[in-house]
Amino acid sequence: MSEPTGKYSITMPRDIAEAAKARSGPSGLSAYVAAAVARQIERDNLNEIIQIAEAEHGPITDEEIQSVRDQLHRARNEQAQSGASAA
């Protein structure tokens, strides 16, 4: 069952509203805007977690970020290779 909805009036620049309306497709502008706001809330929550972690453990270095990116890249490659060999 979906969450209850409410009707809200928002103001945004016309060009942004028109671009969103053009991209919203069959689900409509309200669903498109709701999804965009939900993504922004997720980003805000992640930023809060990062701030808390950095306050406790110090800032994340560029080297640490690159190391995690490299690990993800290797894992994706391994997954792709194992998927290709299973086919």
N, CA, C and O atoms as a Maestro MAE file, in Angstrom:
{
 s_m_m2io_version
 :::
 2.0.0
}

f_m_ct {
 s_m_title
 :::
 protein
 m_atom[348] {
  # First column is atom index #
  i_m_mmod_type
  r_m_x_coord
  r_m_y_coord
  r_m_z_coord
  i_m_residue_number
  s_m_chain_name
  s_m_pdb_residue_name
  s_m_pdb_atom_name
  i_m_atomic_number
  :::
  1 25 0.854 -1.179 0.000 1 A "MET " " N  " 7
  2 3 0.000 0.000 0.000 1 A "MET " " CA " 6
  3 2 0.901 1.244 0.000 1 A "MET " " C  " 6
  4 15 1.907 1.275 0.709 1 A "MET " " O  " 8
  5 25 0.554 2.243 -0.771 2 A "SER " " N  " 7
  6 3 1.387 3.437 -0.859 2 A "SER " " CA " 6
  7 2 1.104 4.386 0.304 2 A "SER " " C  " 6
  8 15 0.074 4.311 0.975 2 A "SER " " O  " 8
  9 25 2.059 5.269 0.504 3 A "GLU " " N  " 7
  10 3 1.931 6.262 1.565 3 A "GLU " " CA " 6
  11 2 0.824 7.250 1.231 3 A "GLU " " C  " 6
  12 15 0.560 7.519 0.059 3 A "GLU " " O  " 8
  13 25 0.172 7.795 2.264 4 A "PRO " " N  " 7
  14 3 -0.818 8.842 1.987 4 A "PRO " " CA " 6
  15 2 -0.143 10.056 1.355 4 A "PRO " " C  " 6
  16 15 1.026 10.330 1.624 4 A "PRO " " O  " 8
  17 25 -0.856 10.758 0.541 5 A "THR " " N  " 7
  18 3 -0.302 11.934 -0.114 5 A "THR " " CA " 6
  19 2 -0.988 13.193 0.397 5 A "THR " " C  " 6
  20 15 -2.064 13.141 0.992 5 A "THR " " O  " 8
  21 25 -0.345 14.309 0.153 6 A "GLY " " N  " 7
  22 3 -0.909 15.613 0.471 6 A "GLY " " CA " 6
  23 2 -0.727 16.508 -0.734 6 A "GLY " " C  " 6
  24 15 0.119 16.247 -1.590 6 A "GLY " " O  " 8
  25 25 -1.499 17.534 -0.800 7 A "LYS " " N  " 7
  26 3 -1.389 18.474 -1.912 7 A "LYS " " CA " 6
  27 2 -0.664 19.714 -1.402 7 A "LYS " " C  " 6
  28 15 -1.033 20.291 -0.379 7 A "LYS " " O  " 8
  29 25 0.378 20.114 -2.138 8 A "TYR " " N  " 7
  30 3 1.214 21.246 -1.746 8 A "TYR " " CA " 6
  31 2 1.365 22.189 -2.924 8 A "TYR " " C  " 6
  32 15 1.313 21.785 -4.085 8 A "TYR " " O  " 8
  33 25 1.552 23.438 -2.598 9 A "SER " " N  " 7
  34 3 1.826 24.429 -3.624 9 A "SER " " CA " 6
  35 2 3.287 24.832 -3.479 9 A "SER " " C  " 6
  36 15 3.719 25.251 -2.405 9 A "SER " " O  " 8
  37 25 4.046 24.702 -4.569 10 A "ILE " " N  " 7
  38 3 5.454 25.093 -4.538 10 A "ILE " " CA " 6
  39 2 5.712 26.105 -5.641 10 A "ILE " " C  " 6
  40 15 4.958 26.207 -6.609 10 A "ILE " " O  " 8
  41 25 6.781 26.840 -5.475 11 A "THR " " N  " 7
  42 3 7.190 27.814 -6.470 11 A "THR " " CA " 6
  43 2 8.584 27.442 -6.941 11 A "THR " " C  " 6
  44 15 9.474 27.184 -6.131 11 A "THR " " O  " 8
  45 25 8.772 27.414 -8.263 12 A "MET " " N  " 7
  46 3 10.090 27.129 -8.821 12 A "MET " " CA " 6
  47 2 10.224 27.888 -10.129 12 A "MET " " C  " 6
  48 15 9.224 28.294 -10.721 12 A "MET " " O  " 8
  49 25 11.460 28.082 -10.582 13 A "PRO " " N  " 7
  50 3 11.654 28.764 -11.853 13 A "PRO " " CA " 6
  51 2 10.907 28.041 -12.975 13 A "PRO " " C  " 6
  52 15 10.884 26.812 -13.035 13 A "PRO " " O  " 8
  53 25 10.305 28.821 -13.851 14 A "ARG " " N  " 7
  54 3 9.476 28.275 -14.924 14 A "ARG " " CA " 6
  55 2 10.259 27.316 -15.814 14 A "ARG " " C  " 6
  56 15 9.725 26.282 -16.213 14 A "ARG " " O  " 8
  57 25 11.520 27.636 -16.136 15 A "ASP " " N  " 7
  58 3 12.281 26.759 -17.031 15 A "ASP " " CA " 6
  59 2 12.528 25.390 -16.390 15 A "ASP " " C  " 6
  60 15 12.507 24.371 -17.079 15 A "ASP " " O  " 8
  61 25 12.760 25.364 -15.081 16 A "ILE " " N  " 7
  62 3 12.945 24.088 -14.390 16 A "ILE " " CA " 6
  63 2 11.634 23.313 -14.371 16 A "ILE " " C  " 6
  64 15 11.620 22.108 -14.623 16 A "ILE " " O  " 8
  65 25 10.553 23.984 -14.079 17 A "ALA " " N  " 7
  66 3 9.247 23.327 -14.050 17 A "ALA " " CA " 6
  67 2 8.894 22.744 -15.421 17 A "ALA " " C  " 6
  68 15 8.397 21.621 -15.506 17 A "ALA " " O  " 8
  69 25 9.146 23.492 -16.482 18 A "GLU " " N  " 7
  70 3 8.828 23.012 -17.828 18 A "GLU " " CA " 6
  71 2 9.709 21.829 -18.210 18 A "GLU " " C  " 6
  72 15 9.231 20.877 -18.827 18 A "GLU " " O  " 8
  73 25 10.994 21.878 -17.850 19 A "ALA " " N  " 7
  74 3 11.892 20.755 -18.146 19 A "ALA " " CA " 6
  75 2 11.449 19.510 -17.380 19 A "ALA " " C  " 6
  76 15 11.458 18.408 -17.930 19 A "ALA " " O  " 8
  77 25 11.067 19.675 -16.127 20 A "ALA " " N  " 7
  78 3 10.593 18.545 -15.327 20 A "ALA " " CA " 6
  79 2 9.306 17.981 -15.913 20 A "ALA " " C  " 6
  80 15 9.133 16.766 -15.996 20 A "ALA " " O  " 8
  81 25 8.422 18.853 -16.310 21 A "LYS " " N  " 7
  82 3 7.148 18.422 -16.897 21 A "LYS " " CA " 6
  83 2 7.387 17.644 -18.182 21 A "LYS " " C  " 6
  84 15 6.726 16.637 -18.436 21 A "LYS " " O  " 8
  85 25 8.332 18.110 -18.994 22 A "ALA " " N  " 7
  86 3 8.641 17.430 -20.255 22 A "ALA " " CA " 6
  87 2 9.244 16.052 -20.020 22 A "ALA " " C  " 6
  88 15 9.045 15.147 -20.830 22 A "ALA " " O  " 8
  89 25 9.975 15.881 -18.926 23 A "ARG " " N  " 7
  90 3 10.636 14.615 -18.635 23 A "ARG " " CA " 6
  91 2 9.816 13.676 -17.762 23 A "ARG " " C  " 6
  92 15 10.175 12.510 -17.593 23 A "ARG " " O  " 8
  93 25 8.738 14.168 -17.218 24 A "SER " " N  " 7
  94 3 8.004 13.393 -16.221 24 A "SER " " CA " 6
  95 2 7.318 12.158 -16.774 24 A "SER " " C  " 6
  96 15 7.064 11.207 -16.035 24 A "SER " " O  " 8
  97 25 7.019 12.161 -18.046 25 A "GLY " " N  " 7
  98 3 6.416 10.983 -18.660 25 A "GLY " " CA " 6
  99 2 5.028 10.680 -18.120 25 A "GLY " " C  " 6
  100 15 4.347 11.557 -17.589 25 A "GLY " " O  " 8
  101 25 4.615 9.416 -18.266 26 A "PRO " " N  " 7
  102 3 3.247 9.053 -17.914 26 A "PRO " " CA " 6
  103 2 2.947 9.119 -16.414 26 A "PRO " " C  " 6
  104 15 1.786 9.227 -16.019 26 A "PRO " " O  " 8
  105 25 3.985 9.054 -15.581 27 A "SER " " N  " 7
  106 3 3.739 9.098 -14.131 27 A "SER " " CA " 6
  107 2 3.353 10.495 -13.666 27 A "SER " " C  " 6
  108 15 2.757 10.651 -12.601 27 A "SER " " O  " 8
  109 25 3.685 11.499 -14.447 28 A "GLY " " N  " 7
  110 3 3.269 12.861 -14.146 28 A "GLY " " CA " 6
  111 2 4.287 13.666 -13.355 28 A "GLY " " C  " 6
  112 15 5.235 13.133 -12.778 28 A "GLY " " O  " 8
  113 25 4.055 14.946 -13.352 29 A "LEU " " N  " 7
  114 3 4.961 15.891 -12.717 29 A "LEU " " CA " 6
  115 2 5.061 15.662 -11.206 29 A "LEU " " C  " 6
  116 15 6.152 15.746 -10.643 29 A "LEU " " O  " 8
  117 25 3.953 15.379 -10.555 30 A "SER " " N  " 7
  118 3 3.989 15.178 -9.102 30 A "SER " " CA " 6
  119 2 4.901 14.025 -8.721 30 A "SER " " C  " 6
  120 15 5.694 14.148 -7.787 30 A "SER " " O  " 8
  121 25 4.802 12.907 -9.430 31 A "ALA " " N  " 7
  122 3 5.662 11.754 -9.137 31 A "ALA " " CA " 6
  123 2 7.122 12.082 -9.419 31 A "ALA " " C  " 6
  124 15 8.012 11.664 -8.678 31 A "ALA " " O  " 8
  125 25 7.368 12.829 -10.492 32 A "TYR " " N  " 7
  126 3 8.736 13.207 -10.856 32 A "TYR " " CA " 6
  127 2 9.357 14.088 -9.774 32 A "TYR " " C  " 6
  128 15 10.497 13.874 -9.364 32 A "TYR " " O  " 8
  129 25 8.599 15.074 -9.322 33 A "VAL " " N  " 7
  130 3 9.088 15.981 -8.279 33 A "VAL " " CA " 6
  131 2 9.263 15.224 -6.960 33 A "VAL " " C  " 6
  132 15 10.246 15.443 -6.251 33 A "VAL " " O  " 8
  133 25 8.329 14.343 -6.625 34 A "ALA " " N  " 7
  134 3 8.437 13.566 -5.389 34 A "ALA " " CA " 6
  135 2 9.703 12.700 -5.400 34 A "ALA " " C  " 6
  136 15 10.395 12.599 -4.387 34 A "ALA " " O  " 8
  137 25 10.002 12.083 -6.539 35 A "ALA " " N  " 7
  138 3 11.216 11.261 -6.646 35 A "ALA " " CA " 6
  139 2 12.471 12.120 -6.509 35 A "ALA " " C  " 6
  140 15 13.439 11.704 -5.873 35 A "ALA " " O  " 8
  141 25 12.462 13.308 -7.098 36 A "ALA " " N  " 7
  142 3 13.615 14.209 -6.999 36 A "ALA " " CA " 6
  143 2 13.828 14.664 -5.563 36 A "ALA " " C  " 6
  144 15 14.964 14.725 -5.092 36 A "ALA " " O  " 8
  145 25 12.761 14.980 -4.876 37 A "VAL " " N  " 7
  146 3 12.871 15.408 -3.476 37 A "VAL " " CA " 6
  147 2 13.349 14.240 -2.616 37 A "VAL " " C  " 6
  148 15 14.168 14.434 -1.718 37 A "VAL " " O  " 8
  149 25 12.853 13.037 -2.875 38 A "ALA " " N  " 7
  150 3 13.293 11.858 -2.116 38 A "ALA " " CA " 6
  151 2 14.790 11.627 -2.303 38 A "ALA " " C  " 6
  152 15 15.488 11.309 -1.341 38 A "ALA " " O  " 8
  153 25 15.296 11.784 -3.537 39 A "ARG " " N  " 7
  154 3 16.740 11.646 -3.781 39 A "ARG " " CA " 6
  155 2 17.525 12.710 -3.029 39 A "ARG " " C  " 6
  156 15 18.589 12.419 -2.483 39 A "ARG " " O  " 8
  157 25 17.020 13.934 -2.992 40 A "GLN " " N  " 7
  158 3 17.716 15.002 -2.279 40 A "GLN " " CA " 6
  159 2 17.759 14.709 -0.785 40 A "GLN " " C  " 6
  160 15 18.774 14.960 -0.134 40 A "GLN " " O  " 8
  161 25 16.672 14.182 -0.235 41 A "ILE " " N  " 7
  162 3 16.654 13.827 1.186 41 A "ILE " " CA " 6
  163 2 17.686 12.734 1.461 41 A "ILE " " C  " 6
  164 15 18.386 12.792 2.473 41 A "ILE " " O  " 8
  165 25 17.792 11.739 0.578 42 A "GLU " " N  " 7
  166 3 18.807 10.694 0.725 42 A "GLU " " CA " 6
  167 2 20.208 11.303 0.727 42 A "GLU " " C  " 6
  168 15 21.046 10.930 1.548 42 A "GLU " " O  " 8
  169 25 20.460 12.228 -0.179 43 A "ARG " " N  " 7
  170 3 21.771 12.893 -0.234 43 A "ARG " " CA " 6
  171 2 22.044 13.686 1.044 43 A "ARG " " C  " 6
  172 15 23.146 13.642 1.592 43 A "ARG " " O  " 8
  173 25 21.031 14.407 1.507 44 A "ASP " " N  " 7
  174 3 21.192 15.174 2.749 44 A "ASP " " CA " 6
  175 2 21.515 14.249 3.913 44 A "ASP " " C  " 6
  176 15 22.387 14.553 4.728 44 A "ASP " " O  " 8
  177 25 20.809 13.109 3.995 45 A "ASN " " N  " 7
  178 3 21.058 12.144 5.061 45 A "ASN " " CA " 6
  179 2 22.474 11.577 4.974 45 A "ASN " " C  " 6
  180 15 23.151 11.438 5.993 45 A "ASN " " O  " 8
  181 25 22.923 11.250 3.764 46 A "LEU " " N  " 7
  182 3 24.289 10.749 3.586 46 A "LEU " " CA " 6
  183 2 25.320 11.798 3.982 46 A "LEU " " C  " 6
  184 15 26.327 11.475 4.612 46 A "LEU " " O  " 8
  185 25 25.072 13.054 3.615 47 A "ASN " " N  " 7
  186 3 25.998 14.126 4.003 47 A "ASN " " CA " 6
  187 2 26.081 14.269 5.513 47 A "ASN " " C  " 6
  188 15 27.157 14.524 6.053 47 A "ASN " " O  " 8
  189 25 24.952 14.107 6.202 48 A "GLU " " N  " 7
  190 3 24.958 14.163 7.670 48 A "GLU " " CA " 6
  191 2 25.788 13.030 8.243 48 A "GLU " " C  " 6
  192 15 26.555 13.237 9.184 48 A "GLU " " O  " 8
  193 25 25.643 11.825 7.681 49 A "ILE " " N  " 7
  194 3 26.434 10.681 8.150 49 A "ILE " " CA " 6
  195 2 27.917 10.932 7.922 49 A "ILE " " C  " 6
  196 15 28.737 10.643 8.794 49 A "ILE " " O  " 8
  197 25 28.265 11.463 6.766 50 A "ILE " " N  " 7
  198 3 29.672 11.768 6.463 50 A "ILE " " CA " 6
  199 2 30.217 12.797 7.449 50 A "ILE " " C  " 6
  200 15 31.331 12.646 7.951 50 A "ILE " " O  " 8
  201 25 29.441 13.837 7.729 51 A "GLN " " N  " 7
  202 3 29.896 14.866 8.673 51 A "GLN " " CA " 6
  203 2 30.134 14.278 10.057 51 A "GLN " " C  " 6
  204 15 31.118 14.614 10.717 51 A "GLN " " O  " 8
  205 25 29.237 13.403 10.497 52 A "ILE " " N  " 7
  206 3 29.393 12.774 11.808 52 A "ILE " " CA " 6
  207 2 30.644 11.891 11.817 52 A "ILE " " C  " 6
  208 15 31.431 11.940 12.762 52 A "ILE " " O  " 8
  209 25 30.827 11.085 10.771 53 A "ALA " " N  " 7
  210 3 31.989 10.199 10.690 53 A "ALA " " CA " 6
  211 2 33.288 10.997 10.631 53 A "ALA " " C  " 6
  212 15 34.268 10.635 11.281 53 A "ALA " " O  " 8
  213 25 33.300 12.075 9.858 54 A "GLU " " N  " 7
  214 3 34.516 12.887 9.763 54 A "GLU " " CA " 6
  215 2 34.808 13.612 11.073 54 A "GLU " " C  " 6
  216 15 35.972 13.800 11.425 54 A "GLU " " O  " 8
  217 25 33.776 14.017 11.793 55 A "ALA " " N  " 7
  218 3 33.986 14.658 13.092 55 A "ALA " " CA " 6
  219 2 34.603 13.670 14.079 55 A "ALA " " C  " 6
  220 15 35.408 14.045 14.932 55 A "ALA " " O  " 8
  221 25 34.215 12.414 13.950 56 A "GLU " " N  " 7
  222 3 34.705 11.389 14.874 56 A "GLU " " CA " 6
  223 2 36.055 10.817 14.454 56 A "GLU " " C  " 6
  224 15 36.900 10.534 15.303 56 A "GLU " " O  " 8
  225 25 36.267 10.644 13.126 57 A "HIS " " N  " 7
  226 3 37.461 9.945 12.643 57 A "HIS " " CA " 6
  227 2 38.391 10.803 11.792 57 A "HIS " " C  " 6
  228 15 39.441 10.324 11.364 57 A "HIS " " O  " 8
  229 25 38.038 12.030 11.544 58 A "GLY " " N  " 7
  230 3 38.832 12.888 10.675 58 A "GLY " " CA " 6
  231 2 38.319 12.828 9.249 58 A "GLY " " C  " 6
  232 15 37.543 11.942 8.891 58 A "GLY " " O  " 8
  233 25 38.764 13.785 8.434 59 A "PRO " " N  " 7
  234 3 38.277 13.851 7.054 59 A "PRO " " CA " 6
  235 2 38.704 12.638 6.232 59 A "PRO " " C  " 6
  236 15 39.741 12.023 6.482 59 A "PRO " " O  " 8
  237 25 37.883 12.320 5.260 60 A "ILE " " N  " 7
  238 3 38.192 11.235 4.332 60 A "ILE " " CA " 6
  239 2 39.165 11.788 3.293 60 A "ILE " " C  " 6
  240 15 38.932 12.843 2.704 60 A "ILE " " O  " 8
  241 25 40.255 11.060 3.079 61 A "THR " " N  " 7
  242 3 41.269 11.537 2.137 61 A "THR " " CA " 6
  243 2 40.918 11.134 0.708 61 A "THR " " C  " 6
  244 15 40.118 10.227 0.478 61 A "THR " " O  " 8
  245 25 41.527 11.822 -0.235 62 A "ASP " " N  " 7
  246 3 41.340 11.469 -1.647 62 A "ASP " " CA " 6
  247 2 41.831 10.047 -1.912 62 A "ASP " " C  " 6
  248 15 41.253 9.325 -2.724 62 A "ASP " " O  " 8
  249 25 42.904 9.649 -1.219 63 A "GLU " " N  " 7
  250 3 43.450 8.302 -1.392 63 A "GLU " " CA " 6
  251 2 42.455 7.242 -0.912 63 A "GLU " " C  " 6
  252 15 42.315 6.194 -1.543 63 A "GLU " " O  " 8
  253 25 41.769 7.508 0.195 64 A "GLU " " N  " 7
  254 3 40.769 6.565 0.701 64 A "GLU " " CA " 6
  255 2 39.596 6.448 -0.274 64 A "GLU " " C  " 6
  256 15 39.088 5.354 -0.523 64 A "GLU " " O  " 8
  257 25 39.183 7.571 -0.811 65 A "ILE " " N  " 7
  258 3 38.088 7.560 -1.780 65 A "ILE " " CA " 6
  259 2 38.493 6.765 -3.012 65 A "ILE " " C  " 6
  260 15 37.715 5.949 -3.506 65 A "ILE " " O  " 8
  261 25 39.710 6.997 -3.516 66 A "GLN " " N  " 7
  262 3 40.177 6.275 -4.704 66 A "GLN " " CA " 6
  263 2 40.304 4.788 -4.417 66 A "GLN " " C  " 6
  264 15 40.001 3.970 -5.286 66 A "GLN " " O  " 8
  265 25 40.739 4.421 -3.234 67 A "SER " " N  " 7
  266 3 40.867 3.013 -2.863 67 A "SER " " CA " 6
  267 2 39.509 2.316 -2.908 67 A "SER " " C  " 6
  268 15 39.397 1.201 -3.419 67 A "SER " " O  " 8
  269 25 38.495 2.961 -2.382 68 A "VAL " " N  " 7
  270 3 37.151 2.373 -2.406 68 A "VAL " " CA " 6
  271 2 36.635 2.298 -3.839 68 A "VAL " " C  " 6
  272 15 36.002 1.311 -4.213 68 A "VAL " " O  " 8
  273 25 36.893 3.321 -4.640 69 A "ARG " " N  " 7
  274 3 36.481 3.276 -6.049 69 A "ARG " " CA " 6
  275 2 37.154 2.105 -6.763 69 A "ARG " " C  " 6
  276 15 36.518 1.403 -7.549 69 A "ARG " " O  " 8
  277 25 38.448 1.897 -6.486 70 A "ASP " " N  " 7
  278 3 39.170 0.787 -7.101 70 A "ASP " " CA " 6
  279 2 38.575 -0.554 -6.679 70 A "ASP " " C  " 6
  280 15 38.423 -1.451 -7.508 70 A "ASP " " O  " 8
  281 25 38.239 -0.697 -5.402 71 A "GLN " " N  " 7
  282 3 37.627 -1.933 -4.912 71 A "GLN " " CA " 6
  283 2 36.294 -2.194 -5.604 71 A "GLN " " C  " 6
  284 15 36.014 -3.319 -6.016 71 A "GLN " " O  " 8
  285 25 35.472 -1.150 -5.731 72 A "LEU " " N  " 7
  286 3 34.181 -1.298 -6.412 72 A "LEU " " CA " 6
  287 2 34.372 -1.683 -7.874 72 A "LEU " " C  " 6
  288 15 33.648 -2.528 -8.402 72 A "LEU " " O  " 8
  289 25 35.343 -1.062 -8.518 73 A "HIS " " N  " 7
  290 3 35.619 -1.363 -9.923 73 A "HIS " " CA " 6
  291 2 36.038 -2.827 -10.077 73 A "HIS " " C  " 6
  292 15 35.558 -3.515 -10.978 73 A "HIS " " O  " 8
  293 25 36.929 -3.305 -9.205 74 A "ARG " " N  " 7
  294 3 37.361 -4.704 -9.264 74 A "ARG " " CA " 6
  295 2 36.180 -5.650 -9.016 74 A "ARG " " C  " 6
  296 15 36.026 -6.653 -9.713 74 A "ARG " " O  " 8
  297 25 35.350 -5.325 -8.022 75 A "ALA " " N  " 7
  298 3 34.195 -6.175 -7.707 75 A "ALA " " CA " 6
  299 2 33.229 -6.233 -8.881 75 A "ALA " " C  " 6
  300 15 32.697 -7.298 -9.192 75 A "ALA " " O  " 8
  301 25 32.996 -5.097 -9.539 76 A "ARG " " N  " 7
  302 3 32.105 -5.084 -10.699 76 A "ARG " " CA " 6
  303 2 32.677 -5.915 -11.840 76 A "ARG " " C  " 6
  304 15 31.953 -6.651 -12.510 76 A "ARG " " O  " 8
  305 25 33.976 -5.789 -12.051 77 A "ASN " " N  " 7
  306 3 34.614 -6.579 -13.109 77 A "ASN " " CA " 6
  307 2 34.519 -8.072 -12.815 77 A "ASN " " C  " 6
  308 15 34.214 -8.865 -13.706 77 A "ASN " " O  " 8
  309 25 34.780 -8.455 -11.565 78 A "GLU " " N  " 7
  310 3 34.679 -9.866 -11.182 78 A "GLU " " CA " 6
  311 2 33.253 -10.366 -11.350 78 A "GLU " " C  " 6
  312 15 33.034 -11.484 -11.816 78 A "GLU " " O  " 8
  313 25 32.286 -9.542 -10.973 79 A "GLN " " N  " 7
  314 3 30.884 -9.934 -11.099 79 A "GLN " " CA " 6
  315 2 30.519 -10.096 -12.573 79 A "GLN " " C  " 6
  316 15 29.830 -11.047 -12.943 79 A "GLN " " O  " 8
  317 25 30.970 -9.186 -13.397 80 A "ALA " " N  " 7
  318 3 30.677 -9.265 -14.835 80 A "ALA " " CA " 6
  319 2 31.316 -10.506 -15.440 80 A "ALA " " C  " 6
  320 15 30.705 -11.177 -16.272 80 A "ALA " " O  " 8
  321 25 32.527 -10.811 -15.034 81 A "GLN " " N  " 7
  322 3 33.219 -11.982 -15.576 81 A "GLN " " CA " 6
  323 2 32.547 -13.268 -15.114 81 A "GLN " " C  " 6
  324 15 32.403 -14.205 -15.899 81 A "GLN " " O  " 8
  325 25 32.136 -13.326 -13.857 82 A "SER " " N  " 7
  326 3 31.478 -14.543 -13.376 82 A "SER " " CA " 6
  327 2 30.097 -14.691 -14.017 82 A "SER " " C  " 6
  328 15 29.646 -15.811 -14.255 82 A "SER " " O  " 8
  329 25 29.432 -13.592 -14.295 83 A "GLY " " N  " 7
  330 3 28.146 -13.648 -14.980 83 A "GLY " " CA " 6
  331 2 28.292 -14.100 -16.421 83 A "GLY " " C  " 6
  332 15 27.448 -14.830 -16.941 83 A "GLY " " O  " 8
  333 25 29.372 -13.660 -17.067 84 A "ALA " " N  " 7
  334 3 29.607 -14.043 -18.461 84 A "ALA " " CA " 6
  335 2 29.980 -15.516 -18.560 84 A "ALA " " C  " 6
  336 15 29.595 -16.187 -19.518 84 A "ALA " " O  " 8
  337 25 30.718 -16.023 -17.589 85 A "SER " " N  " 7
  338 3 31.109 -17.433 -17.639 85 A "SER " " CA " 6
  339 2 29.959 -18.354 -17.277 85 A "SER " " C  " 6
  340 15 29.959 -19.526 -17.656 85 A "SER " " O  " 8
  341 25 28.976 -17.839 -16.545 86 A "ALA " " N  " 7
  342 3 27.814 -18.646 -16.168 86 A "ALA " " CA " 6
  343 2 26.825 -18.764 -17.322 86 A "ALA " " C  " 6
  344 15 25.990 -19.668 -17.339 86 A "ALA " " O  " 8
  345 25 26.918 -17.857 -18.281 87 A "ALA " " N  " 7
  346 3 25.953 -17.836 -19.394 87 A "ALA " " CA " 6
  347 2 26.262 -18.831 -20.457 87 A "ALA " " C  " 6
  348 15 25.537 -18.923 -21.447 87 A "ALA " " O  " 8
  :::
 }
 m_bond[347] {
  # First column is bond index #
  i_m_from
  i_m_to
  i_m_order
  :::
  1 1 2 1
  2 2 3 1
  3 3 4 2
  4 3 5 1
  5 5 6 1
  6 6 7 1
  7 7 8 2
  8 7 9 1
  9 9 10 1
  10 10 11 1
  11 11 12 2
  12 11 13 1
  13 13 14 1
  14 14 15 1
  15 15 16 2
  16 15 17 1
  17 17 18 1
  18 18 19 1
  19 19 20 2
  20 19 21 1
  21 21 22 1
  22 22 23 1
  23 23 24 2
  24 23 25 1
  25 25 26 1
  26 26 27 1
  27 27 28 2
  28 27 29 1
  29 29 30 1
  30 30 31 1
  31 31 32 2
  32 31 33 1
  33 33 34 1
  34 34 35 1
  35 35 36 2
  36 35 37 1
  37 37 38 1
  38 38 39 1
  39 39 40 2
  40 39 41 1
  41 41 42 1
  42 42 43 1
  43 43 44 2
  44 43 45 1
  45 45 46 1
  46 46 47 1
  47 47 48 2
  48 47 49 1
  49 49 50 1
  50 50 51 1
  51 51 52 2
  52 51 53 1
  53 53 54 1
  54 54 55 1
  55 55 56 2
  56 55 57 1
  57 57 58 1
  58 58 59 1
  59 59 60 2
  60 59 61 1
  61 61 62 1
  62 62 63 1
  63 63 64 2
  64 63 65 1
  65 65 66 1
  66 66 67 1
  67 67 68 2
  68 67 69 1
  69 69 70 1
  70 70 71 1
  71 71 72 2
  72 71 73 1
  73 73 74 1
  74 74 75 1
  75 75 76 2
  76 75 77 1
  77 77 78 1
  78 78 79 1
  79 79 80 2
  80 79 81 1
  81 81 82 1
  82 82 83 1
  83 83 84 2
  84 83 85 1
  85 85 86 1
  86 86 87 1
  87 87 88 2
  88 87 89 1
  89 89 90 1
  90 90 91 1
  91 91 92 2
  92 91 93 1
  93 93 94 1
  94 94 95 1
  95 95 96 2
  96 95 97 1
  97 97 98 1
  98 98 99 1
  99 99 100 2
  100 99 101 1
  101 101 102 1
  102 102 103 1
  103 103 104 2
  104 103 105 1
  105 105 106 1
  106 106 107 1
  107 107 108 2
  108 107 109 1
  109 109 110 1
  110 110 111 1
  111 111 112 2
  112 111 113 1
  113 113 114 1
  114 114 115 1
  115 115 116 2
  116 115 117 1
  117 117 118 1
  118 118 119 1
  119 119 120 2
  120 119 121 1
  121 121 122 1
  122 122 123 1
  123 123 124 2
  124 123 125 1
  125 125 126 1
  126 126 127 1
  127 127 128 2
  128 127 129 1
  129 129 130 1
  130 130 131 1
  131 131 132 2
  132 131 133 1
  133 133 134 1
  134 134 135 1
  135 135 136 2
  136 135 137 1
  137 137 138 1
  138 138 139 1
  139 139 140 2
  140 139 141 1
  141 141 142 1
  142 142 143 1
  143 143 144 2
  144 143 145 1
  145 145 146 1
  146 146 147 1
  147 147 148 2
  148 147 149 1
  149 149 150 1
  150 150 151 1
  151 151 152 2
  152 151 153 1
  153 153 154 1
  154 154 155 1
  155 155 156 2
  156 155 157 1
  157 157 158 1
  158 158 159 1
  159 159 160 2
  160 159 161 1
  161 161 162 1
  162 162 163 1
  163 163 164 2
  164 163 165 1
  165 165 166 1
  166 166 167 1
  167 167 168 2
  168 167 169 1
  169 169 170 1
  170 170 171 1
  171 171 172 2
  172 171 173 1
  173 173 174 1
  174 174 175 1
  175 175 176 2
  176 175 177 1
  177 177 178 1
  178 178 179 1
  179 179 180 2
  180 179 181 1
  181 181 182 1
  182 182 183 1
  183 183 184 2
  184 183 185 1
  185 185 186 1
  186 186 187 1
  187 187 188 2
  188 187 189 1
  189 189 190 1
  190 190 191 1
  191 191 192 2
  192 191 193 1
  193 193 194 1
  194 194 195 1
  195 195 196 2
  196 195 197 1
  197 197 198 1
  198 198 199 1
  199 199 200 2
  200 199 201 1
  201 201 202 1
  202 202 203 1
  203 203 204 2
  204 203 205 1
  205 205 206 1
  206 206 207 1
  207 207 208 2
  208 207 209 1
  209 209 210 1
  210 210 211 1
  211 211 212 2
  212 211 213 1
  213 213 214 1
  214 214 215 1
  215 215 216 2
  216 215 217 1
  217 217 218 1
  218 218 219 1
  219 219 220 2
  220 219 221 1
  221 221 222 1
  222 222 223 1
  223 223 224 2
  224 223 225 1
  225 225 226 1
  226 226 227 1
  227 227 228 2
  228 227 229 1
  229 229 230 1
  230 230 231 1
  231 231 232 2
  232 231 233 1
  233 233 234 1
  234 234 235 1
  235 235 236 2
  236 235 237 1
  237 237 238 1
  238 238 239 1
  239 239 240 2
  240 239 241 1
  241 241 242 1
  242 242 243 1
  243 243 244 2
  244 243 245 1
  245 245 246 1
  246 246 247 1
  247 247 248 2
  248 247 249 1
  249 249 250 1
  250 250 251 1
  251 251 252 2
  252 251 253 1
  253 253 254 1
  254 254 255 1
  255 255 256 2
  256 255 257 1
  257 257 258 1
  258 258 259 1
  259 259 260 2
  260 259 261 1
  261 261 262 1
  262 262 263 1
  263 263 264 2
  264 263 265 1
  265 265 266 1
  266 266 267 1
  267 267 268 2
  268 267 269 1
  269 269 270 1
  270 270 271 1
  271 271 272 2
  272 271 273 1
  273 273 274 1
  274 274 275 1
  275 275 276 2
  276 275 277 1
  277 277 278 1
  278 278 279 1
  279 279 280 2
  280 279 281 1
  281 281 282 1
  282 282 283 1
  283 283 284 2
  284 283 285 1
  285 285 286 1
  286 286 287 1
  287 287 288 2
  288 287 289 1
  289 289 290 1
  290 290 291 1
  291 291 292 2
  292 291 293 1
  293 293 294 1
  294 294 295 1
  295 295 296 2
  296 295 297 1
  297 297 298 1
  298 298 299 1
  299 299 300 2
  300 299 301 1
  301 301 302 1
  302 302 303 1
  303 303 304 2
  304 303 305 1
  305 305 306 1
  306 306 307 1
  307 307 308 2
  308 307 309 1
  309 309 310 1
  310 310 311 1
  311 311 312 2
  312 311 313 1
  313 313 314 1
  314 314 315 1
  315 315 316 2
  316 315 317 1
  317 317 318 1
  318 318 319 1
  319 319 320 2
  320 319 321 1
  321 321 322 1
  322 322 323 1
  323 323 324 2
  324 323 325 1
  325 325 326 1
  326 326 327 1
  327 327 328 2
  328 327 329 1
  329 329 330 1
  330 330 331 1
  331 331 332 2
  332 331 333 1
  333 333 334 1
  334 334 335 1
  335 335 336 2
  336 335 337 1
  337 337 338 1
  338 338 339 1
  339 339 340 2
  340 339 341 1
  341 341 342 1
  342 342 343 1
  343 343 344 2
  344 343 345 1
  345 345 346 1
  346 346 347 1
  347 347 348 2
  :::
 }
}
